[in-house]
């Protein structure tokens, strides 16, 4: 597991970097916990895509597992012009307010609710097993590791990864490992936005790099979507 890379605490506290560092820590936790039982998920009965309470539950669990909105709010609380603090004159006050609203915890949850609804339409038979693995501990463990990774990068204080993992029950750890590694949960990992951030055939360093890349990619996609909703032209990124 790599820890904070520089004593300068503010050097790269962008959303993409914080999130990628957090996901890197989570990928490292899989390495630390292996081997574990990653048996195929139980076959689930087909669910109706229009079952809104279940879609809501799936969205809430995905947000708990990948708390990108909370990471955004950490940055927004520290900088009133975030995410345009480096180019404050590139957007209007209305556009800035819109971006901050879209990139809040509530805004991120709305995005994931939309994603979850589309996902369930395409994969109705996976809904029950997805909710089960997240609810049995994967969402809790993933979210805890993600936020610990953010705090590590923010403060420079190394995370005791083993202590965090040791707080989990065997059932929670098994659910986390299944979520991160089982082929049955590959569609769910894509919904969460992490893809195959962990691969047992890669080295520890390669998995950490993959985690960073996946995290940065997801944060960037969410930001670009917010820019589209707030009518902020992509050209501001290159001016």
Secondary structure by P-SEA (a helix, b strand, c coil): ccccccccccccccaaaaaaaaaaaaaaaaaaacccccccccccccccccaaaaaaaaaaaaaaacaaaaaaaaaaaaccccccccccccccaaaaaaaaaaacaaaaaaaaaaaaaaaaaacccaaaaaaaaaaacaaaaaaaaaaaaaaaaacccccaaaaaaaaccaaaaaaaaaaaccccaaaaaaaacccccccccccaaaaaaaaaaaaaaaaaaaaaaaaaaaccccccccc
